[in-house]
Amino acid sequence: MKILVIGAGSIGRRHIHNLNLLGYNTIDVVDVDKGRLAYVKKNYTIEDTFCDIKDVSAAYDAAFILTPPVYHVEIALHQAKKGADLFIEKPLSHNTDKVDELIRVKEENNLVIMVGYNLRFNLGLTKLKSYVENKFIGKMYYIRAEVGQYLPDWRPWQNYRRSYTAREELGGGIILDGSHEIDYVMWIVNSTLTEVKTVYGKVSNLEITAEDIAEVLLKFEDSTIASIHLNMIERGYNRYCKVVGEKGSIKWIFRDNILEFYDGESKTLTREKYEYDPNHSYVGELEHFFSCIETRSEPLSNVYTAKKTLETIMRIKGDKNKNES
């Protein structure tokens, strides 16, 4: 299989490493930064590098689009029209422009498109979802998801000011770059979204042009209420998800690889500890992507689910704009 990787930043390096780990070595890489190209050529097994995608004339079986979000759909359309199956890093895009065109090209050419919401492959979160679906806590009433980490600590080898996360014009900001929580909440609840309320903005002294904190409330057709907190200003690292139901609650604590269960009848708290390397979710999504290519089936995180997540993001941002007008 011949693979094109477009973008050799931190997520590009992770995916190239994992592709090599899975035995995929026929890889060409595109990046505008010659330093990043030199790094991946030195540290990973790849074939060729390019500074401009216009210099790439070959056809590929699969293309990985790992650029800032503002370029995702444009590059995806270019590769899809050449017949490549696509892995697009999350979010699908910075807005919904041309997403339907991408879906049309995908369907006309019977392509596989996966979007990199890797937390759908995290062992603890998939366990939590299974417990919820099996009514371990009865009817779900409420779900709370939270993530926080100080932006300069995300990629300490890089000046955070230059990262796309810091720049609104590149599709940055905590709502887009922190959209894992939005995506997996919708995945777990699995009901039609009916209401959106939000407050977000820039409250820190970070030198960025995008929002650094957001508090989001979602209501679904099945009456479930979701509360999602996102920030890039919290010192340390915090990520968890808690689901409250009629019989008790379940809490997933990402960093500790723990599920906590509270039984409302016995009034007892128990913990399930599991062994898990965070990189396994990235490897798992790649294995799933290539399996879907082989079977020509839709990925768990596909262009349709990612479009719904992106539409929710647009509603979240639109709700604030509406409230401030």
URQUIHU-V835103 format. One record per residue. N is the residue number from 1. RES is the residue in three letters. SS is DSSP state (hx for helix, st for strand, lp for the rest). BURIAL is b if it has 16 or more other C-alpha atoms within 10 Angstrom, else e. Layout:
# URQUIHU-V835103
n=(N | N)
res=(RES | RES)
ss=(SS | SS)
burial=(BURIAL | BURIAL)
This chain:
# URQUIHU-V835103
n=(1 | 2 | 3 | 4 | 5 | 6 | 7 | 8 | 9 | 10 | 11 | 12 | 13 | 14 | 15 | 16 | 17 | 18 | 19 | 20 | 21 | 22 | 23 | 24 | 25 | 26 | 27 | 28 | 29 | 30 | 31 | 32 | 33 | 34 | 35 | 36 | 37 | 38 | 39 | 40 | 41 | 42 | 43 | 44 | 45 | 46 | 47 | 48 | 49 | 50 | 51 | 52 | 53 | 54 | 55 | 56 | 57 | 58 | 59 | 60 | 61 | 62 | 63 | 64 | 65 | 66 | 67 | 68 | 69 | 70 | 71 | 72 | 73 | 74 | 75 | 76 | 77 | 78 | 79 | 80 | 81 | 82 | 83 | 84 | 85 | 86 | 87 | 88 | 89 | 90 | 91 | 92 | 93 | 94 | 95 | 96 | 97 | 98 | 99 | 100 | 101 | 102 | 103 | 104 | 105 | 106 | 107 | 108 | 109 | 110 | 111 | 112 | 113 | 114 | 115 | 116 | 117 | 118 | 119 | 120 | 121 | 122 | 123 | 124 | 125 | 126 | 127 | 128 | 129 | 130 | 131 | 132 | 133 | 134 | 135 | 136 | 137 | 138 | 139 | 140 | 141 | 142 | 143 | 144 | 145 | 146 | 147 | 148 | 149 | 150 | 151 | 152 | 153 | 154 | 155 | 156 | 157 | 158 | 159 | 160 | 161 | 162 | 163 | 164 | 165 | 166 | 167 | 168 | 169 | 170 | 171 | 172 | 173 | 174 | 175 | 176 | 177 | 178 | 179 | 180 | 181 | 182 | 183 | 184 | 185 | 186 | 187 | 188 | 189 | 190 | 191 | 192 | 193 | 194 | 195 | 196 | 197 | 198 | 199 | 200 | 201 | 202 | 203 | 204 | 205 | 206 | 207 | 208 | 209 | 210 | 211 | 212 | 213 | 214 | 215 | 216 | 217 | 218 | 219 | 220 | 221 | 222 | 223 | 224 | 225 | 226 | 227 | 228 | 229 | 230 | 231 | 232 | 233 | 234 | 235 | 236 | 237 | 238 | 239 | 240 | 241 | 242 | 243 | 244 | 245 | 246 | 247 | 248 | 249 | 250 | 251 | 252 | 253 | 254 | 255 | 256 | 257 | 258 | 259 | 260 | 261 | 262 | 263 | 264 | 265 | 266 | 267 | 268 | 269 | 270 | 271 | 272 | 273 | 274 | 275 | 276 | 277 | 278 | 279 | 280 | 281 | 282 | 283 | 284 | 285 | 286 | 287 | 288 | 289 | 290 | 291 | 292 | 293 | 294 | 295 | 296 | 297 | 298 | 299 | 300 | 301 | 302 | 303 | 304 | 305 | 306 | 307 | 308 | 309 | 310 | 311 | 312 | 313 | 314 | 315 | 316 | 317 | 318 | 319 | 320 | 321 | 322 | 323 | 324 | 325)
res=(MET | LYS | ILE | LEU | VAL | ILE | GLY | ALA | GLY | SER | ILE | GLY | ARG | ARG | HIS | ILE | HIS | ASN | LEU | ASN | LEU | LEU | GLY | TYR | ASN | THR | ILE | ASP | VAL | VAL | ASP | VAL | ASP | LYS | GLY | ARG | LEU | ALA | TYR | VAL | LYS | LYS | ASN | TYR | THR | ILE | GLU | ASP | THR | PHE | CYS | ASP | ILE | LYS | ASP | VAL | SER | ALA | ALA | TYR | ASP | ALA | ALA | PHE | ILE | LEU | THR | PRO | PRO | VAL | TYR | HIS | VAL | GLU | ILE | ALA | LEU | HIS | GLN | ALA | LYS | LYS | GLY | ALA | ASP | LEU | PHE | ILE | GLU | LYS | PRO | LEU | SER | HIS | ASN | THR | ASP | LYS | VAL | ASP | GLU | LEU | ILE | ARG | VAL | LYS | GLU | GLU | ASN | ASN | LEU | VAL | ILE | MET | VAL | GLY | TYR | ASN | LEU | ARG | PHE | ASN | LEU | GLY | LEU | THR | LYS | LEU | LYS | SER | TYR | VAL | GLU | ASN | LYS | PHE | ILE | GLY | LYS | MET | TYR | TYR | ILE | ARG | ALA | GLU | VAL | GLY | GLN | TYR | LEU | PRO | ASP | TRP | ARG | PRO | TRP | GLN | ASN | TYR | ARG | ARG | SER | TYR | THR | ALA | ARG | GLU | GLU | LEU | GLY | GLY | GLY | ILE | ILE | LEU | ASP | GLY | SER | HIS | GLU | ILE | ASP | TYR | VAL | MET | TRP | ILE | VAL | ASN | SER | THR | LEU | THR | GLU | VAL | LYS | THR | VAL | TYR | GLY | LYS | VAL | SER | ASN | LEU | GLU | ILE | THR | ALA | GLU | ASP | ILE | ALA | GLU | VAL | LEU | LEU | LYS | PHE | GLU | ASP | SER | THR | ILE | ALA | SER | ILE | HIS | LEU | ASN | MET | ILE | GLU | ARG | GLY | TYR | ASN | ARG | TYR | CYS | LYS | VAL | VAL | GLY | GLU | LYS | GLY | SER | ILE | LYS | TRP | ILE | PHE | ARG | ASP | ASN | ILE | LEU | GLU | PHE | TYR | ASP | GLY | GLU | SER | LYS | THR | LEU | THR | ARG | GLU | LYS | TYR | GLU | TYR | ASP | PRO | ASN | HIS | SER | TYR | VAL | GLY | GLU | LEU | GLU | HIS | PHE | PHE | SER | CYS | ILE | GLU | THR | ARG | SER | GLU | PRO | LEU | SER | ASN | VAL | TYR | THR | ALA | LYS | LYS | THR | LEU | GLU | THR | ILE | MET | ARG | ILE | LYS | GLY | ASP | LYS | ASN | LYS | ASN | GLU | SER)
ss=(lp | lp | st | st | st | st | lp | lp | lp | hx | hx | hx | hx | hx | hx | hx | hx | hx | hx | hx | hx | lp | lp | lp | lp | lp | st | st | st | st | lp | lp | lp | hx | hx | hx | hx | hx | hx | hx | hx | hx | hx | lp | lp | lp | lp | st | st | st | lp | lp | hx | hx | hx | lp | lp | lp | lp | lp | lp | st | st | st | st | lp | lp | lp | hx | hx | hx | hx | hx | hx | hx | hx | hx | hx | hx | hx | lp | lp | lp | lp | st | st | st | st | st | lp | lp | lp | lp | lp | lp | lp | lp | lp | hx | hx | hx | hx | hx | hx | hx | hx | hx | hx | lp | lp | lp | lp | st | st | st | st | lp | hx | hx | hx | hx | lp | hx | hx | hx | hx | hx | hx | hx | hx | hx | hx | hx | lp | lp | lp | lp | lp | lp | st | st | st | st | st | st | st | st | st | st | lp | hx | hx | hx | hx | lp | lp | lp | lp | lp | hx | hx | hx | lp | hx | hx | hx | lp | hx | hx | hx | lp | lp | lp | hx | hx | hx | hx | lp | lp | hx | hx | hx | hx | hx | hx | hx | hx | hx | hx | lp | lp | lp | st | st | st | st | st | st | st | st | st | lp | lp | lp | lp | lp | lp | lp | lp | lp | lp | lp | st | st | st | st | st | st | st | st | lp | lp | lp | lp | st | st | st | st | st | st | st | lp | lp | lp | lp | lp | st | st | st | st | st | st | st | st | st | lp | lp | st | st | st | st | st | st | lp | lp | lp | lp | st | st | st | st | st | st | lp | lp | lp | lp | st | st | st | st | st | st | lp | lp | lp | lp | lp | hx | hx | hx | hx | hx | hx | hx | hx | hx | hx | hx | hx | hx | hx | hx | hx | hx | lp | lp | lp | lp | lp | lp | st | hx | hx | hx | hx | hx | hx | hx | hx | hx | hx | hx | hx | hx | hx | hx | hx | hx | hx | hx | hx | hx | hx | lp)
burial=(e | b | b | b | b | b | b | b | b | e | e | b | b | e | b | b | b | b | b | b | e | e | e | b | b | e | b | b | b | b | b | e | e | e | e | b | b | e | e | b | b | e | e | b | b | b | e | e | b | b | b | e | e | e | e | e | e | e | e | b | e | b | b | b | b | b | b | b | b | b | b | b | b | e | b | b | b | e | b | b | e | e | b | b | b | b | b | b | b | b | b | b | b | b | b | e | e | e | b | e | e | b | b | e | b | b | e | e | e | e | b | b | b | b | b | b | b | b | b | b | b | b | b | b | b | b | e | b | b | e | e | b | e | e | e | b | b | b | b | b | b | b | b | b | b | b | b | b | b | e | b | b | b | e | e | e | e | e | e | b | e | e | b | b | b | b | b | b | e | b | b | b | b | b | b | b | b | b | b | b | b | b | b | b | b | b | b | b | b | e | e | e | b | e | e | b | b | b | e | b | e | b | e | e | e | b | e | b | e | b | b | b | b | b | b | b | b | b | b | b | e | e | e | b | b | b | b | b | b | b | b | b | b | e | e | e | e | e | b | b | b | b | b | b | b | e | b | b | b | b | b | b | b | b | e | e | b | b | b | b | b | b | b | e | e | e | e | e | e | e | e | e | e | e | e | b | e | b | e | e | b | b | b | b | b | b | e | b | b | b | e | b | b | e | e | e | e | b | b | b | b | b | b | b | b | b | b | b | b | b | e | b | b | b | b | b | b | e | b | b | e | e | e | e | e)
